[in-house]
Amino acid sequence: MNKHAVEASQVKTRLDRPSCHTATDPGLRARTVVSLQTKPTVFTVLLFPGFSQLSLSSMIEPMRVANTLLGLEQFRWRLVSIDGQPVKCASGFSIGVDGDFHTERTNVEMSRVPDLMLLCAGEGIEAQCSSEVSALLRLCVRQKIVIYALGTATWLLAQLGLLNSSRCTIHWNKIPALSETFYGLNVNDALFMQDGPFVTCAGEFAAFDLAIDLLKRRCSPETVAKVCQHVIADRGRAGDAYQYIPPGLQYTGKNEKLIQVIRIMLQNIEMPTALDDIPQQVGLSRRQIERLFQRNLGTTPGQYYLSLRLARARQLLVSTNLSITSVAMACGFSSSSYFSNCFRNEFGLRPHEVRL
């Protein structure tokens, strides 16, 4: 028996042995043991041109490591592209695949279905919604296959009208455009989340957190801990953790109140909240908030709030076809001329010049 097989056997033995955890929840113990004995979790990865290699690796590698540690094929995957040809990622190199979208659709029609369908995309996803893609994904929905969307792939689901009013997330630099383009969506600033048959993820390193969450559902806590140790990661972050934290504040717990204030501002871009209404929401005085901003960010709350709204406006100008007036309104400016002046003061360009 090889080393990996011995380890897998030891894991099963430890799980079968009563413990303080399984004694109080025998059902959990049974479910965990079954996860190591039943057929592997199988998923198909749909690769779109320009996909993020970081997202793909962050999602796949933890499962590959889990297979190695267990000495079992607990997870199995195959890569497919629109035409069966290698796909070039955003970094410029190509990845070979195992099939094409049409063959995958045939497999699903014949009930040879994966446990989940994983979409991995990048920039330019707006132009990649072909009839073949639409047919395959709609078929997956009918067959009740869970669909995972990494990074910008959330846009594809929204474009096909599959998300409706579902809670979803996408990479933070696409949140404004997604919210404005598909107005009925419930877009959240989160690492990943599930709503019904759809799991959406911000992509990049957040794909690792999603992979760890998947491992937790199918493997023992010990295996998950070993995977994290192997890839030199402390642990997976919770799905509802925020994607974006202002530079300089990521690693300091003492600024939690400041981050709360910034979150309130980010959640109220279109209809800016009055600065006098924020203190009571975070349990601080107006003066305390002003000191936090000055000490940590070197600016005032009002100026920072304005900068957030202008940064959102720039994102919308670059990533959507919304008119300048619409962008101004979406970012809380009632006057286009005032918006234009503020924008020029912030970026040195007028709004229409950003699109040139």
MOZIWO-V785384 format. One record per pair of residues at least 6 apart in sequence whose ideal C-beta (glycine too) atoms are under 7 Angstrom apart, sorted by sequence separation. I is the first residue (numbers start at 0). J is the second residue. D is the distance in whole Angstrom. If there is no record, write none. Layout:
i | j | d
I | J | D
I | J | D
This chain:
i | j | d
21 | 27 | 7
66 | 72 | 6
80 | 86 | 5
87 | 93 | 5
88 | 94 | 6
156 | 162 | 5
178 | 184 | 7
200 | 206 | 6
227 | 233 | 7
248 | 254 | 5
278 | 284 | 6
292 | 298 | 6
315 | 321 | 6
332 | 338 | 4
343 | 349 | 5
21 | 28 | 3
66 | 73 | 6
86 | 93 | 6
139 | 146 | 6
177 | 184 | 7
191 | 198 | 7
192 | 199 | 6
227 | 234 | 6
278 | 285 | 5
292 | 299 | 6
296 | 303 | 6
342 | 349 | 7
65 | 73 | 6
66 | 74 | 6
85 | 93 | 4
86 | 94 | 6
148 | 156 | 6
169 | 177 | 5
178 | 186 | 5
191 | 199 | 7
215 | 223 | 5
292 | 300 | 5
327 | 335 | 5
342 | 350 | 5
65 | 74 | 6
85 | 94 | 6
177 | 186 | 5
191 | 200 | 4
200 | 209 | 5
214 | 223 | 5
248 | 257 | 7
263 | 272 | 6
85 | 95 | 5
86 | 96 | 6
136 | 146 | 7
190 | 200 | 7
191 | 201 | 7
248 | 258 | 6
275 | 285 | 7
278 | 288 | 6
289 | 299 | 6
316 | 326 | 6
339 | 349 | 6
85 | 96 | 7
190 | 201 | 6
277 | 288 | 7
289 | 300 | 6
292 | 303 | 6
315 | 326 | 5
324 | 335 | 5
327 | 338 | 4
339 | 350 | 6
62 | 74 | 4
174 | 186 | 6
211 | 223 | 6
214 | 226 | 6
288 | 300 | 6
323 | 335 | 6
83 | 96 | 6
14 | 28 | 6
153 | 167 | 6
174 | 188 | 6
191 | 205 | 6
244 | 258 | 6
263 | 277 | 6
312 | 326 | 5
315 | 329 | 6
83 | 98 | 6
153 | 168 | 7
154 | 169 | 7
190 | 205 | 4
78 | 94 | 7
80 | 96 | 5
83 | 99 | 4
153 | 169 | 4
211 | 227 | 7
245 | 261 | 6
14 | 31 | 6
15 | 32 | 6
59 | 76 | 7
79 | 96 | 5
82 | 99 | 6
167 | 184 | 6
169 | 186 | 7
171 | 188 | 6
191 | 208 | 6
260 | 277 | 6
263 | 280 | 6
14 | 32 | 5
78 | 96 | 4
79 | 97 | 6
81 | 99 | 7
151 | 169 | 7
167 | 185 | 7
168 | 186 | 7
190 | 208 | 5
191 | 209 | 4
312 | 330 | 4
78 | 97 | 6
79 | 98 | 4
80 | 99 | 6
81 | 100 | 5
151 | 170 | 6
154 | 173 | 7
164 | 183 | 5
166 | 185 | 5
167 | 186 | 6
168 | 187 | 5
311 | 330 | 5
77 | 97 | 4
79 | 99 | 6
150 | 170 | 5
157 | 177 | 6
163 | 183 | 7
164 | 184 | 7
165 | 185 | 7
167 | 187 | 7
11 | 32 | 7
77 | 98 | 7
79 | 100 | 6
140 | 161 | 6
164 | 185 | 6
166 | 187 | 6
168 | 189 | 5
260 | 281 | 6
151 | 173 | 6
162 | 184 | 6
259 | 281 | 5
308 | 330 | 5
116 | 139 | 5
136 | 159 | 6
154 | 177 | 6
168 | 191 | 6
212 | 235 | 6
308 | 331 | 5
11 | 35 | 6
79 | 103 | 5
153 | 177 | 7
157 | 181 | 4
168 | 192 | 6
211 | 235 | 3
326 | 350 | 7
10 | 35 | 7
136 | 161 | 7
167 | 192 | 7
207 | 232 | 7
256 | 281 | 5
133 | 159 | 6
166 | 192 | 6
212 | 238 | 6
274 | 300 | 6
124 | 151 | 4
128 | 155 | 6
157 | 184 | 6
167 | 194 | 7
208 | 235 | 5
256 | 283 | 6
274 | 301 | 6
323 | 350 | 5
116 | 144 | 5
118 | 146 | 7
124 | 152 | 7
127 | 155 | 7
166 | 194 | 4
207 | 235 | 7
208 | 236 | 5
260 | 288 | 6
323 | 351 | 6
115 | 144 | 6
118 | 147 | 7
121 | 150 | 7
122 | 151 | 7
125 | 154 | 6
165 | 194 | 4
101 | 131 | 6
104 | 134 | 6
108 | 138 | 7
112 | 142 | 6
115 | 145 | 4
116 | 146 | 5
117 | 147 | 4
118 | 148 | 5
119 | 149 | 5
120 | 150 | 6
121 | 151 | 6
124 | 154 | 5
128 | 158 | 5
165 | 195 | 6
167 | 197 | 7
169 | 199 | 7
171 | 201 | 7
208 | 238 | 7
312 | 342 | 6
100 | 131 | 5
104 | 135 | 5
107 | 138 | 5
113 | 144 | 7
116 | 147 | 7
118 | 149 | 7
120 | 151 | 5
124 | 155 | 6
128 | 159 | 7
168 | 199 | 5
170 | 201 | 5
44 | 76 | 6
46 | 78 | 6
89 | 121 | 5
100 | 132 | 6
103 | 135 | 6
107 | 139 | 6
112 | 144 | 6
115 | 147 | 6
117 | 149 | 7
120 | 152 | 4
165 | 197 | 6
167 | 199 | 4
168 | 200 | 7
169 | 201 | 7
170 | 202 | 5
309 | 341 | 6
39 | 72 | 5
40 | 73 | 7
89 | 122 | 7
119 | 152 | 7
168 | 201 | 6
170 | 203 | 7
271 | 304 | 7
309 | 342 | 6
313 | 346 | 7
35 | 69 | 7
39 | 73 | 5
40 | 74 | 5
41 | 75 | 5
42 | 76 | 5
43 | 77 | 6
44 | 78 | 5
45 | 79 | 6
46 | 80 | 5
104 | 138 | 6
118 | 152 | 4
257 | 291 | 5
316 | 350 | 6
39 | 74 | 6
44 | 79 | 7
100 | 135 | 5
107 | 142 | 6
120 | 155 | 7
162 | 197 | 6
256 | 291 | 7
35 | 71 | 7
39 | 75 | 5
43 | 79 | 6
50 | 86 | 7
52 | 88 | 4
305 | 341 | 7
309 | 345 | 5
317 | 353 | 6
51 | 88 | 7
52 | 89 | 7
118 | 155 | 6
205 | 242 | 7
271 | 308 | 7
316 | 353 | 5
48 | 86 | 6
50 | 88 | 5
51 | 89 | 6
52 | 90 | 5
257 | 295 | 6
316 | 354 | 6
48 | 87 | 6
50 | 89 | 7
268 | 307 | 7
306 | 345 | 7
46 | 86 | 4
49 | 89 | 5
264 | 304 | 5
268 | 308 | 6
313 | 353 | 6
156 | 197 | 6
201 | 242 | 5
254 | 295 | 6
265 | 307 | 6
264 | 307 | 5
268 | 311 | 5
153 | 199 | 5
190 | 236 | 6
192 | 238 | 5
191 | 238 | 4
192 | 239 | 7
248 | 295 | 7
46 | 94 | 7
81 | 129 | 7
190 | 238 | 5
247 | 295 | 7
148 | 197 | 7
189 | 238 | 6
46 | 96 | 6
81 | 131 | 6
146 | 196 | 6
189 | 239 | 5
190 | 240 | 5
145 | 196 | 5
146 | 197 | 5
147 | 198 | 5
148 | 199 | 5
149 | 200 | 5
150 | 201 | 7
189 | 240 | 7
245 | 296 | 7
148 | 200 | 7
150 | 202 | 3
190 | 242 | 6
143 | 196 | 6
145 | 198 | 7
147 | 200 | 7
149 | 202 | 5
150 | 203 | 7
188 | 241 | 6
189 | 242 | 7
188 | 242 | 5
45 | 100 | 7
188 | 243 | 6
140 | 196 | 7
149 | 206 | 5
10 | 69 | 7
58 | 117 | 7
43 | 103 | 6
269 | 329 | 6
271 | 331 | 4
269 | 330 | 7
270 | 331 | 6
6 | 68 | 6
7 | 69 | 5
268 | 330 | 6
269 | 331 | 6
6 | 69 | 7
7 | 70 | 4
268 | 331 | 6
3 | 67 | 6
6 | 70 | 6
7 | 71 | 5
55 | 119 | 5
54 | 119 | 6
4 | 70 | 4
3 | 70 | 3
51 | 119 | 7
1 | 70 | 7
50 | 119 | 5
43 | 113 | 5
50 | 120 | 5
51 | 121 | 5
42 | 113 | 5
45 | 116 | 7
50 | 121 | 5
171 | 242 | 4
41 | 113 | 5
42 | 114 | 6
45 | 117 | 7
47 | 119 | 7
49 | 121 | 4
171 | 243 | 5
41 | 114 | 5
42 | 115 | 5
43 | 116 | 5
44 | 117 | 5
45 | 118 | 5
46 | 119 | 5
47 | 120 | 4
49 | 122 | 5
40 | 114 | 5
42 | 116 | 7
43 | 117 | 7
45 | 119 | 7
49 | 123 | 5
42 | 117 | 5
44 | 119 | 6
47 | 124 | 6
48 | 127 | 7
47 | 127 | 5
58 | 149 | 6
54 | 149 | 5
54 | 150 | 5
51 | 150 | 5
175 | 311 | 5
179 | 315 | 6
176 | 314 | 7
175 | 314 | 5
176 | 315 | 6
180 | 319 | 6
175 | 315 | 5
179 | 319 | 6
172 | 314 | 6
176 | 318 | 4
179 | 321 | 6
176 | 319 | 5
73 | 217 | 7
73 | 218 | 7
173 | 318 | 7
61 | 207 | 6
57 | 204 | 6
54 | 202 | 4
58 | 206 | 4
62 | 210 | 6
54 | 203 | 6
57 | 206 | 4
61 | 210 | 4
65 | 214 | 6
53 | 203 | 5
57 | 207 | 4
61 | 211 | 6
179 | 329 | 6
51 | 202 | 6
58 | 209 | 7
51 | 203 | 6
54 | 206 | 5
58 | 210 | 5
57 | 210 | 7
61 | 214 | 6
65 | 218 | 6
69 | 222 | 6
68 | 222 | 6
65 | 222 | 6
68 | 225 | 5
68 | 226 | 7
65 | 226 | 5
64 | 226 | 5
61 | 226 | 5
64 | 229 | 5
64 | 230 | 6
61 | 230 | 7
60 | 230 | 7
40 | 217 | 6
34 | 217 | 5
34 | 218 | 6
31 | 219 | 5
14 | 219 | 6
10 | 219 | 6
10 | 221 | 7
10 | 222 | 7
